[in-house]
Amino acid sequence: MFRQILLVLILSLFSVAAYAGCGINSGSVRVIANDFPAIHAVGDAAKECDGGGVEISINYNKDHKDIHVAALTANPAEFTSSIVANSTFVDLHNNGLIRPLNEYVEKYGDGISKNQLITIDGKVMAVAFMANSAHLFYREDVLKAAGQNPPKSFEELLTVAKAIKDKGLMEHPLGGVFKSGWNVGNEFVNLYLGHGGELFKAGTAEPNLNNAKGVAALNMMKAMTEYMNPDFLTHDSNANQALWEGGKIALVHLWGSRAGAVTDGENSTSEIENSTKFAGALTVGGGSTPAAALWWDGFVIAANIPDADAEATFRALANGVSLKMAQANQEKANWIIKGATPTAAGVGVSATAQAGAHPYPMVPFISSLHGAIGSEIVDFLQGKESAEQALSDVEAAYITVAKEKGFL
Amino acid sequence: MRHRTFVSFIWPSAFVMLLFIAVPIISVGVQSLFIQHEQVIETVENCGPFGCKQTQQINYEATETLRKEKPLGRFVGLEAYTNRNHLALEEVKESWGTANTYQEFYKDIMNLPFYKALVFTLTYTAIVTPMVLILGFLVALSVNRLPSIFKGPTIFCSLLPFIVTPLIGALILFWMIDADGIIGGTLQIIFHNPELSLKASPTLTWITLIIYGIWHSAPFSFIVFYAGLQTVPKETIESAKIDGANKWEQVRYVIIPHLMPLVIFIALMQLMDNFRVFEPIIGFNASANATSLSWLIYNDLRGSDGNMVFGSAAATSFLMIIGVCILLTPVLIRTWRSYQKVS
């Protein structure tokens, strides 16, 4: 009996040893990905499969989205996989650069829940592993000192900010990811969706912004800037994180992926970190939908590569997004991995998703519109033109680009 | 030199110029006349972590067939040059008809991306170029009078702004002038105005960018002028002194005429460089308040989420080439005439 147990133990030891290589014997895995801690966690876990005939390299690059279309267009493709978000997924998918994953999901997808699959017309095109959205960050101590409750809507956000400023607690209590370009465009998209607006006329690529909801969204942004640092048009997520960690702001609608970073015991005081609290995204204009789009990050597999490499890549990345990885890196993201439980830093994103926020639109022309918004509403925020003028500029700029890209 | 010798010396360089400069320019020109094919859009069911939704997508196969038939895209002629994001002829015409005052017209024009960028680019070029010439000349004169022990260290320090990579230089200053930075914070205290921000006001941003441009380029003209000053003939200076010329007159009537070819050289280089102003706009995150023509091209090629518009970028590039040619014409004509005189 004892010998049998010993034998089983030894055998299982061997099988564990074999598992360390993820069971992949051959193939080349080359991944291009964005550069932030959660992605590094996935990449490191995928790298565990390295060796034993399979070679894994991961290229972390902040400019991945400017590279990946060209890199995957080559045949054979430069990378076998790209880690994408809903917006960047569209570029690859629309150019026919990624392959359906149904076959691999069936074979190796035990650790992947159905919820994680991005399915288009029945074909699995991507596997998501984390969710992200903007949501409320607030300083409990400052709000208490001002005698205010955490806001539920953007209108209340202004009231609370005013109370903090009037009490002289902070000169600029409100933060905001308002850097001109993509970031400020994103704030507008969030607020416009929160007002119940539709960015395009149904079923077409025609813009649909120049209306009362668009004006209301812009006016709300303008009202927020009254309580912001005067340099708001140069502040991106990094700048807002720094302002938060430095204790310069008490309220901000910021990316959920920053929640872990502002409570990690680094670059800030324990006083600030302990009173940093999170809540779901705010509503606006009396609506019930949170004014924040939902985002996912996931992986896709290139079309222009040998099938063997594609299979190896899928298996390595499936190991990268395993429950084990999610449990070891709980605070780094809001993982949507089978069996993973949300953490304190993840409550904001979960609450936003549960309140019924809309996903960021996955239509091919969204990036052109987003870009036009980002560069044209700046004049309004600086008080140089009216909201209506800014919105008609957005539409005109978008139409010019959309025509050139063949959407209109 | 015999013609054959001349040709055998020049052909490698001419060939490389043709291959790497002329051909790409032609290709850019051709590209600016075309736009992408019509995209074939279809509606599909899209499911993900946040539920299912009917969305549009591009029918890749159908679009690819169109693309294969005509790889260059759809020919639209000069439309890319005249549309709203470039010369905006229609918008300008409309505004000219409806605007009551010149001010209103100017406001309308400044609302168009190309003209907005053009106005900043020209202002920047017009101020930075002469300032760099004057400042560089003054520094060169001063350094030339220093005792020789101090010359080396002074030259090195004066060259520093030019040695620092433009993007890094801009970024360091950017952090310093932040409302919470050392310069920005000090200015707020001096002027008792917590809302004062060098980055928020367009005028202050322009001034910051222009001062940065002068700071960065002045060492270039300084070192060229300094080299030139070593060649000023001592005899001429001495005879000017004997004729009773004071220091200012020596500079005005001896040194400046002697350095004139260098002035033209620096002016030419600076006109071209400043017209292409780009790095400070990125470094200072200044695109909200100031955009340049180069920045427009960059924005077209690296828009958000792979949103690239090649035709538009090509058109702006071509308009820029035309702009550089116009700017350089007076300087080139002057140089041509002076050579004619010599020969």
Interface residues (C-beta under 8 A of the other chain):
Chain A: D63 K65 D66 H68 V69 N86 S87 T88 V90 D91 H93 N94 N95 G96 N115 Q116 L117 I118 T119 I120 D121 G122 A128 A131 E171 K179 S180 G181 W182 G185 G203 A205 N229 P230 D231 F232 L233 T234 G246 K248 L294 W296 I336 A353 A357 H358 P359 P361 M362 V363 P364 S367 S368 H370 G371 G374 S375 V378 D379 Q382 E385 Q389 D393 A396 A397 T400 V401 K403 E404 K405 G406 F407
Chain B: I35 Q36 H37 E38 Q39 I41 T43 V44 E45 N46 C47 G48 P49 F50 G51 K53 T55 Q56 Q57 I58 Y60 E61 E64 R74 A80 N83 R84 N85 N111 P113 D178 A179 D180 P194 E195 L196 S197 K199 A200 P202 F284 N285 A286 S287 A288 N289 N299 R302 G303 S304 D305 G306 N307 V309 G311 S312
